[in-house]
Amino acid sequence: MSTAPQLLDLPPEILVIILDGLYELRNLPPGNLGRFYFGYDITNRATSFLSILHLRSVSVVNHRLRTLCLPLLFKVIRCSGSKTLEQLDADCTANPDFARLIRRLDLLKSNPGETLYALLPRLISLTWLGIEDFHMDAKLLAMANAHHALATVAVHKLIKIEALTELLQTTSETFSKILFAETILGHVTIKAIPAIAKAISPAIARGARFAYVAMIEGSDFGQESRGLSLPGLEQLDLMPPYQPSVPIMTWLPDFIRRHTHLTTMKFFGNRWQDHPDIPFAPQFAREVAQSSTGARLRSFSLAPVPSWTSLNEWKLVHLELKVGTQYAITAALEAVGMLAPRLPSLMLQADELGFHVPIHIDFLAKSFDQLTTSALRTLHLINFYRCLDNHGQSPWLSTERAARKTLGTSQCVMAHSAMLWYMGRVAERVPSLELIQVNDAGEDGKGRFRRPWSLDASYRMRIDGVHALEALAPLLQMDSRFLPKKSGR
């Protein structure tokens, strides 16, 4: 008996709930993330991906399902570049019903300017506006405050504090809708902290929130940070200062306790191994040093546990390592298995100069036995395509030949097919994996004819009960000469 008529007999409100389940918004590990990027997941400082492939398929079944799917298909829009934004403005002008569907708009790689001034009043259902850089002026701030539905204007990068200071001086508008989703404080000396606090304080007084702050490249808050409170702070990234004014543990615990919404702290760089009061890094360095020098700690992320009294009680939730030999992988994962066996998220970056002999894929997959594999949910691999091998055999060739017809003839198409097969072997060994992210790059051609390519792909376990990976619309970038030829010419 066909189930389709029974499904379509359901009330519209029930069908919408079912269809909404096909609209997937999930988190990727932090790092160079995939194309499924429709806004930051502030909580984990990860980027979210949006997959509407299944929903799009349902939307073409019949008119009724199309009508129900449309509000879901277009509730989140990303515009990359000024031309895309101008096209969106034209579409919304010509079709007000379409404009009403948009609830979230993220602007990337564009200075919105006059186009956004014209577009914003047409987006009457908009609740979230994301701006990649601090392209905010008094006029846009006033328009955002006057918009009855708009609740949040997320500024994804605040690097130049001077731009914030200038805006504060030119308007008395409230900042209650402004969320600074990413604030980078770099090359900050102890003498500069009062100036930064002075610049940020008026914005805080007007209601601004700071969800994610990174103190990098020699930032030293030291004891001056004791008076600094950042409303809404959920993630703090720290790079160890070269010459700290005071030991970090004399101010960090109090800083954390003042920020009750803090869910993740990320520690960048291997110099944390020289800070004995910081969890994980010194212990990891000691374990790896006993067996290998080919593994290097890039970063690690900690999350608090209820009623914590020491940072040593926080959980390790994400780890980023750079490895240069196959034995470095084993040594590193052995150390992780001893110190944090239930690690849920891991990124490995291959140092291609170190891999003189390729790694057999089964060796890599077996290396994860060092962890409690029932806990590992996400895996991110960078630059592993050239480092992997399958006894010289290429069982993905038939898949690659089919892919070349639609994706192109660049080497990145082969890399995509190979990595999908390789990651399938890893997933067989680690059945708890839900998502694998892959980033690779290389060159097509030789000599002066060389052209770069890159692969940015997400593979996830299929949701239909079959234990196999599926690719989520990978981003393959290649020179135009390698793109597939258009038919009909």
C-alpha positions as CSV (number, residue, x, y, z in Angstrom):
1,M,0.0,0.0,0.0
2,S,1.3,3.4,-0.9
3,T,2.0,5.7,2.0
4,A,1.9,8.9,-0.1
5,P,-1.8,9.4,0.0
6,Q,-1.9,8.9,3.7
7,L,0.9,11.4,4.2
8,L,-0.9,14.0,2.1
9,D,-4.1,13.5,4.0
10,L,-2.5,14.9,7.1
11,P,-3.4,18.4,8.2
12,P,-1.1,21.2,6.9
13,E,0.3,22.0,10.3
14,I,1.4,18.4,10.8
15,L,2.9,18.3,7.3
16,V,4.9,21.4,8.0
17,I,6.4,19.8,11.2
18,I,7.4,16.8,9.1
19,L,8.9,18.9,6.3
20,D,10.7,21.1,8.8
21,G,12.6,17.9,9.9
22,L,14.1,17.7,6.4
23,Y,15.6,21.2,6.9
24,E,18.9,20.3,8.5
25,L,21.0,22.8,10.4
26,R,23.9,21.1,12.1
27,N,27.4,22.0,13.4
28,L,30.7,21.4,11.9
29,P,34.0,21.3,13.8
30,P,35.8,24.6,14.0
31,G,38.4,25.3,11.4
32,N,38.3,25.7,7.6
33,L,34.7,24.7,7.2
34,G,32.5,23.6,4.3
35,R,30.3,25.4,2.0
36,F,27.2,24.7,4.1
37,Y,27.7,28.1,5.8
38,F,24.6,30.1,6.5
39,G,25.7,31.8,9.7
40,Y,27.8,31.2,12.8
41,D,26.7,28.8,15.5
42,I,27.6,31.2,18.2
43,T,27.6,28.7,21.0
44,N,30.4,26.5,19.8
45,R,32.1,29.0,17.5
46,A,31.5,26.4,14.8
47,T,30.0,27.2,11.5
48,S,26.6,25.7,10.7
49,F,25.7,24.0,7.5
50,L,22.3,24.0,5.9
51,S,21.2,21.1,3.8
52,I,18.0,21.5,1.9
53,L,18.6,18.7,-0.7
54,H,15.8,16.4,0.6
55,L,13.4,19.3,1.2
56,R,14.0,20.5,-2.4
57,S,13.2,17.1,-3.8
58,V,9.9,17.0,-1.8
59,S,9.0,20.5,-3.0
60,V,8.7,19.3,-6.7
61,V,6.3,16.4,-6.0
62,N,3.1,18.4,-6.3
63,H,1.6,21.9,-5.9
64,R,0.5,21.4,-2.3
65,L,3.9,20.2,-1.1
66,R,5.5,23.0,-3.0
67,T,3.4,25.6,-1.2
68,L,4.3,24.1,2.2
69,C,8.0,23.8,1.4
70,L,8.6,27.3,0.1
71,P,8.6,29.1,3.5
72,L,11.2,26.5,4.6
73,L,13.3,26.7,1.5
74,F,13.8,30.4,1.6
75,K,13.7,31.3,5.3
76,V,17.5,31.4,5.3
77,I,19.3,33.3,2.6
78,R,23.1,33.9,2.1
79,C,24.4,36.5,-0.3
80,S,28.0,36.2,-1.2
81,G,29.1,39.4,-3.0
82,S,27.5,42.7,-3.9
83,K,26.0,41.4,-7.2
84,T,24.2,38.6,-5.4
85,L,22.7,41.1,-3.0
86,E,21.6,43.3,-5.8
87,Q,19.9,40.4,-7.5
88,L,18.1,39.6,-4.2
89,D,16.9,43.1,-3.9
90,A,15.5,42.9,-7.5
91,D,13.8,39.6,-6.7
92,C,12.2,41.0,-3.5
93,T,11.1,44.2,-5.4
94,A,9.4,42.1,-8.1
95,N,7.9,39.5,-5.7
96,P,6.9,40.8,-2.3
97,D,5.5,37.4,-1.3
98,F,9.0,36.0,-1.8
99,A,10.5,38.8,0.4
100,R,8.1,37.8,3.2
101,L,9.5,34.3,3.4
102,I,13.0,35.5,4.3
103,R,13.7,35.3,8.1
104,R,17.5,35.3,8.1
105,L,19.9,37.0,5.8
106,D,23.7,36.6,5.9
107,L,25.9,38.9,3.8
108,L,29.3,37.7,3.0
109,K,32.2,39.4,1.1
110,S,30.2,42.5,0.4
111,N,29.8,46.0,1.5
112,P,26.0,46.3,1.6
113,G,25.7,50.1,1.4
114,E,22.7,51.6,-0.5
115,T,21.4,48.2,-1.7
116,L,20.7,47.1,1.9
117,Y,19.1,50.4,2.7
118,A,16.5,49.7,-0.1
119,L,16.2,46.0,0.7
120,L,15.7,46.0,4.5
121,P,12.2,47.5,4.6
122,R,11.0,44.9,2.1
123,L,12.1,42.0,4.4
124,I,9.2,42.4,6.8
125,S,9.6,39.0,8.4
126,L,13.4,39.3,8.9
127,T,14.6,38.4,12.4
128,W,18.3,38.0,11.8
129,L,20.7,40.0,9.7
130,G,24.3,38.9,9.5
131,I,27.1,41.2,8.3
132,E,30.5,39.7,7.7
133,D,32.6,42.8,8.5
134,F,31.8,45.9,10.5
135,H,29.9,47.6,7.6
136,M,27.6,49.5,10.0
137,D,26.8,53.2,9.9
138,A,24.4,55.4,11.8
139,K,21.7,55.1,9.0
140,L,21.8,51.3,9.0
141,L,21.7,51.1,12.8
142,A,18.7,53.4,12.8
143,M,16.9,51.3,10.2
144,A,17.7,48.1,12.1
145,N,16.3,49.6,15.3
146,A,13.1,50.7,13.5
147,H,12.5,47.3,11.9
148,H,9.7,45.7,13.9
149,A,10.6,42.1,13.4
150,L,14.4,42.3,13.3
151,A,15.8,41.1,16.6
152,T,19.6,40.6,15.9
153,V,22.2,42.2,13.7
154,A,25.2,39.9,14.0
155,V,28.5,41.5,13.1
156,H,30.7,38.5,12.3
157,K,34.0,40.3,12.5
158,L,35.0,43.2,14.6
159,I,38.8,43.7,14.2
160,K,39.2,47.5,14.2
161,I,37.9,48.8,17.4
162,E,38.3,52.3,16.0
163,A,35.4,51.7,13.7
164,L,33.1,51.0,16.7
165,T,34.4,54.1,18.4
166,E,33.6,56.3,15.4
167,L,30.1,54.9,15.1
168,L,29.4,55.5,18.8
169,Q,30.5,59.1,18.4
170,T,28.2,59.7,15.4
171,T,24.9,58.4,16.8
172,S,23.0,58.0,20.0
173,E,21.1,55.0,18.8
174,T,20.7,51.9,21.0
175,F,23.0,48.9,20.3
176,S,20.5,46.4,21.9
177,K,20.1,44.5,18.6
178,I,23.8,44.4,17.9
179,L,25.6,41.0,18.5
180,F,29.4,41.1,17.9
181,A,29.6,37.5,16.8
182,E,33.4,37.6,16.4
183,T,35.7,40.1,18.0
184,I,39.4,39.8,17.3
185,L,41.9,41.4,19.7
186,G,45.4,41.0,18.3
187,H,48.8,42.5,19.1
188,V,47.3,43.9,22.3
189,T,49.7,45.1,24.9
190,I,48.8,45.6,28.6
191,K,48.9,49.4,28.0
192,A,46.2,49.1,25.3
193,I,43.7,47.3,27.4
194,P,42.2,50.4,29.1
195,A,41.8,51.9,25.6
196,I,39.9,48.8,24.4
197,A,37.7,48.7,27.5
198,K,37.0,52.4,27.0
199,A,35.9,51.8,23.4
200,I,33.8,48.8,24.2
201,S,32.1,50.1,27.4
202,P,29.8,52.6,25.7
203,A,28.6,49.9,23.3
204,I,27.9,47.6,26.2
205,A,26.1,50.4,28.0
206,R,23.8,50.8,25.0
207,G,23.0,47.0,25.0
208,A,25.7,45.5,22.7
209,R,26.6,41.8,23.2
210,F,29.9,40.1,22.5
211,A,29.3,36.3,21.7
212,Y,32.8,35.3,20.7
213,V,36.2,37.0,21.6
214,A,39.6,35.9,20.4
215,M,42.7,37.2,22.2
216,I,45.5,36.4,19.8
217,E,49.0,37.3,18.7
218,G,50.4,38.5,22.0
219,S,47.2,39.7,23.6
220,D,47.7,40.1,27.3
221,F,44.7,41.1,29.4
222,G,46.4,40.3,32.7
223,Q,45.0,42.0,35.8
224,E,43.5,44.8,33.7
225,S,40.8,42.3,32.6
226,R,39.4,42.1,36.1
227,G,37.1,45.0,35.4
228,L,36.1,43.8,31.9
229,S,32.7,42.2,31.4
230,L,31.4,41.2,28.0
231,P,27.6,40.6,28.0
232,G,26.6,37.4,26.1
233,L,30.1,36.0,25.9
234,E,29.8,32.3,24.9
235,Q,33.3,31.5,23.5
236,L,36.7,32.7,24.4
237,D,39.8,31.9,22.3
238,L,43.2,32.5,23.9
239,M,46.7,32.5,22.5
240,P,49.4,32.5,25.1
241,P,51.1,35.9,25.4
242,Y,54.9,35.9,24.9
243,Q,55.6,37.9,28.0
244,P,52.5,37.9,30.3
245,S,52.3,40.7,32.7
246,V,50.9,38.3,35.3
247,P,50.3,34.5,35.4
248,I,47.2,33.7,33.4
249,M,45.6,31.8,36.3
250,T,45.6,34.9,38.5
251,W,42.9,36.5,36.3
252,L,41.3,33.8,34.0
253,P,39.1,31.9,36.6
254,D,37.5,35.2,37.8
255,F,37.1,36.3,34.2
256,I,35.3,33.1,33.4
257,R,33.0,33.2,36.5
258,R,31.9,36.7,35.5
259,H,30.7,35.3,32.2
260,T,28.1,32.8,33.2
261,H,27.1,32.1,29.5
262,L,30.6,30.9,28.6
263,T,30.3,27.4,27.0
264,T,33.6,26.9,25.3
265,M,37.2,28.1,25.8
266,K,39.7,27.4,23.0
267,F,43.4,27.5,23.6
268,F,45.5,28.2,20.4
269,G,49.1,27.1,19.9
270,N,51.5,24.6,21.4
271,R,53.1,27.1,23.8
272,W,50.4,26.3,26.3
273,Q,52.5,23.3,27.2
274,D,54.7,25.7,29.1
275,H,51.8,26.7,31.3
276,P,51.5,23.9,34.0
277,D,48.2,25.4,35.4
278,I,46.4,25.0,32.0
279,P,44.8,21.5,31.5
280,F,45.7,19.0,28.8
281,A,48.5,20.8,26.9
282,P,51.5,20.0,29.3
283,Q,50.3,16.4,29.8
284,F,49.8,15.9,26.1
285,A,53.3,17.3,25.3
286,R,54.9,14.9,27.8
287,E,53.1,11.8,26.4
288,V,54.0,12.6,22.8
289,A,57.6,13.6,23.6
290,Q,58.2,10.0,25.0
291,S,57.4,8.4,21.6
292,S,57.4,10.9,18.7
293,T,58.2,14.4,17.8
294,G,56.1,14.4,14.7
295,A,52.8,15.6,16.3
296,R,52.1,19.2,17.2
297,L,49.2,20.6,19.2
298,R,47.4,23.3,17.2
299,S,44.5,24.0,19.6
300,F,42.2,22.4,22.1
301,S,38.7,23.4,23.3
302,L,37.3,22.9,26.8
303,A,33.7,23.1,28.0
304,P,32.7,23.7,31.7
305,V,31.0,21.1,33.8
306,P,28.3,22.0,36.4
307,S,29.7,23.5,39.7
308,W,33.3,23.4,38.5
309,T,36.0,24.7,40.9
310,S,39.1,24.2,38.6
311,L,39.8,24.3,34.9
312,N,41.1,20.7,35.3
313,E,37.5,19.7,35.7
314,W,36.5,21.0,32.3
315,K,35.8,18.6,29.5
316,L,38.0,18.4,26.3
317,V,35.4,18.8,23.5
318,H,37.6,19.5,20.4
319,L,41.2,18.9,19.5
320,E,43.3,20.1,16.6
321,L,46.6,18.4,15.8
322,K,49.2,18.7,13.1
323,V,51.0,15.4,12.2
324,G,54.0,14.7,10.0
325,T,54.3,10.9,10.0
326,Q,52.0,7.9,10.3
327,Y,53.7,7.1,13.6
328,A,53.0,10.6,14.8
329,I,49.3,9.9,14.3
330,T,49.5,6.8,16.4
331,A,51.5,8.5,19.2
332,A,49.2,11.5,19.2
333,L,46.0,9.4,19.4
334,E,47.5,7.2,22.1
335,A,48.2,10.3,24.2
336,V,44.6,11.6,23.5
337,G,43.3,8.1,24.4
338,M,45.0,8.3,27.8
339,L,44.1,11.9,28.6
340,A,40.6,12.3,26.9
341,P,39.4,9.0,25.6
342,R,35.8,10.2,25.1
343,L,36.8,13.1,22.7
344,P,33.8,14.0,20.6
345,S,35.5,16.1,17.9
346,L,38.9,15.9,16.3
347,M,40.8,17.7,13.5
348,L,44.0,16.3,12.0
349,Q,46.1,18.4,9.6
350,A,48.8,16.5,7.6
351,D,52.2,18.1,7.2
352,E,52.7,17.0,3.7
353,L,56.5,17.6,3.8
354,G,56.7,14.9,6.5
355,F,54.9,12.1,4.7
356,H,57.6,10.6,2.5
357,V,55.7,7.3,2.6
358,P,51.9,7.3,2.1
359,I,49.7,6.0,4.8
360,H,47.6,3.0,4.1
361,I,43.9,4.0,4.7
362,D,43.4,1.0,7.0
363,F,46.3,2.2,9.2
364,L,44.7,5.6,9.6
365,A,41.3,4.0,10.4
366,K,42.8,1.6,12.9
367,S,44.6,4.5,14.6
368,F,41.3,5.7,16.0
369,D,41.0,2.5,18.1
370,Q,43.1,4.5,20.6
371,L,40.0,6.5,21.4
372,T,36.7,5.5,22.7
373,T,35.2,5.3,19.3
374,S,31.6,5.4,20.5
375,A,32.2,9.0,21.5
376,L,33.8,10.4,18.4
377,R,31.1,12.3,16.4
378,T,33.0,14.6,14.0
379,L,36.3,14.3,12.2
380,H,38.0,17.0,10.2
381,L,41.0,16.1,7.9
382,I,43.2,18.7,6.2
383,N,45.7,17.9,3.4
384,F,45.3,14.1,3.6
385,Y,44.5,13.3,0.0
386,R,48.2,12.9,-1.1
387,C,49.1,11.2,2.1
388,L,46.7,8.2,1.8
389,D,47.1,5.0,-0.2
390,N,45.3,1.8,-0.8
391,H,48.1,-0.5,-2.1
392,G,48.2,1.5,-5.3
393,Q,44.6,0.5,-6.1
394,S,41.8,3.0,-6.9
395,P,38.4,1.4,-6.4
396,W,36.8,4.9,-6.7
397,L,37.6,5.2,-10.4
398,S,34.2,4.3,-11.7
399,T,32.7,7.0,-9.4
400,E,35.2,9.5,-10.5
401,R,34.5,8.9,-14.2
402,A,30.8,9.6,-13.7
403,A,31.6,12.7,-11.5
404,R,33.9,14.2,-14.2
405,K,31.0,14.5,-16.6
406,T,29.1,16.8,-14.2
407,L,31.9,18.3,-11.9
408,G,34.8,18.8,-14.3
409,T,38.2,17.3,-15.2
410,S,40.3,18.8,-12.5
411,Q,42.3,16.7,-10.1
412,C,40.0,17.9,-7.3
413,V,37.3,15.7,-8.8
414,M,39.6,12.7,-8.3
415,A,40.4,13.9,-4.8
416,H,36.7,14.2,-4.0
417,S,36.0,10.6,-5.2
418,A,39.0,9.2,-3.5
419,M,38.4,10.9,-0.1
420,L,34.7,9.8,-0.1
421,W,35.9,6.2,-0.5
422,Y,38.7,6.7,2.0
423,M,36.4,8.2,4.6
424,G,34.0,5.3,4.1
425,R,36.7,3.0,5.3
426,V,37.3,5.2,8.4
427,A,33.5,5.3,9.1
428,E,33.4,1.5,9.0
429,R,36.1,1.5,11.8
430,V,34.5,4.3,13.7
431,P,30.7,3.7,13.5
432,S,29.9,6.6,15.9
433,L,31.0,9.2,13.3
434,E,28.2,11.4,12.1
435,L,30.1,13.9,10.0
436,I,33.5,14.1,8.3
437,Q,34.9,17.3,6.9
438,V,37.7,17.3,4.3
439,N,39.8,20.2,3.0
440,D,42.5,19.7,0.4
441,A,44.2,21.7,-2.3
442,G,46.6,21.2,-5.2
443,E,47.5,22.1,-8.8
444,D,46.4,21.1,-12.2
445,G,48.9,21.2,-15.1
446,K,52.6,21.7,-15.1
447,G,55.0,24.6,-15.4
448,R,53.6,27.9,-16.3
449,F,50.3,26.2,-17.1
450,R,49.7,25.2,-13.4
451,R,46.4,26.2,-11.9
452,P,45.3,25.8,-8.3
453,W,42.3,23.7,-7.2
454,S,40.7,23.1,-3.8
455,L,38.3,20.7,-2.3
456,D,36.0,21.6,0.6
457,A,33.6,18.7,1.3
458,S,31.4,17.4,4.1
459,Y,30.5,13.7,4.3
460,R,27.8,12.4,6.6
461,M,26.3,9.1,7.5
462,R,23.2,8.5,5.5
463,I,19.9,8.9,7.5
464,D,18.1,6.0,5.8
465,G,19.5,3.2,7.9
466,V,22.3,2.3,5.4
467,H,25.7,2.5,7.0
468,A,27.4,4.5,4.3
469,L,28.6,8.0,3.7
470,E,27.0,10.6,1.4
471,A,28.5,13.8,0.2
472,L,26.7,17.1,1.0
473,A,27.2,19.2,-2.2
474,P,31.0,19.5,-2.0
475,L,32.6,22.8,-3.1
476,L,35.2,22.0,-5.8
477,Q,37.1,25.1,-7.0
478,M,39.1,24.8,-10.3
479,D,40.3,26.8,-13.2
480,S,37.6,27.5,-15.8
481,R,39.3,25.3,-18.4
482,F,38.6,22.2,-16.3
483,L,34.9,22.9,-15.8
484,P,32.4,20.7,-17.5
485,K,31.4,21.9,-21.0
486,K,27.9,23.2,-21.3
487,S,25.5,21.1,-23.4
488,G,23.5,22.5,-26.2
489,R,26.3,24.3,-28.0
